[in-house]
Amino acid sequence: MPTLLMERFLCKIELYSIHNEISNQTKVIKMRRTEKIISARREDVSQSYNSAVATNRRIYLEGDVKAIAEYIFSIFYKYI
């Protein structure tokens, strides 16, 4: 027959296991959320780029002298 001390010890072990399981589930949920955020950001960038290409094509066809036949995306890095 288990003693009161043994029962408390087993209860603490069970609580610790439950806590770890919840913690692991939380980590998985956060990772999935982070992956979804990254995916959404990639989609946003892709759509922005496609929009810029379409806008450039339209204004080029309309005769805007600042537009060019093919959209060129460039990033200028500032070295400090």
N, C-alpha and C positions, 0 to 999 in steps of 0.2 A: 504494500500500500504506500503510494507516494506521500511524502510529507508536505507540509505547507510550503516549506522553503523550496522543495523540488518543483512544486506546482507553479510557484512564482517564477522560478528560473525558466521553466518550460514556456510559460506565458510570455516572458520577455523575449525568448528566442523566437516564438511565433510572431510577436509584434515586430521584431527586428526584420524577420523574413518578409512580412507584409509591407513594411516600410521600404525595403529594398525593391520589392516587386513594383510598388507604386512609383518609386524613384526611377526605375528602369523604364516603365511605361511612359512616364513624363518625358524622359530623354528621347524616346522614340518619337513621341508626338512632336516635340520641339524640332527634332531633325527633319521630320516630314514637313512641318510648317516652314522651316528654313529652305528646304528643297523647293517647295511651292513658291516661296517668295522669290528665290533665285530664278525659277522658271518664268514667273510673271514679269520679272525685270528684263529677262532676255527677250520675251515676247514684246514688251514695251519698246525696247531699243530697236528690235527688228521692225516693228510697225512704224516707228519714228523715221528710221532710215528709208523704208519703202515710201513713206509719205514725202520725204525730202526728194527722193528720186522722181516721184510723180509730179510734184510741184515744179521741180526744175524742168522737166520735160514739157509741162504745160506752158510755163513762161517762156521757154525757148521757142516753142512753136508759135507763141503769140508775138514773138519778135523782140523780147527783152534782150538788150545788148549785154547785160550782166550774166545771163544764163549761157551755158555751153551745151553742146549736143549730147554729151554724156556726163552724168553727175559724177563728180569726183569728191570723195570724202577724205579729208586729211586732218590729222591732228598735229598741232605744233606744240612741241614740248619745250618748256622753259627750263633750261639748266641753270641751277643756282650754284 
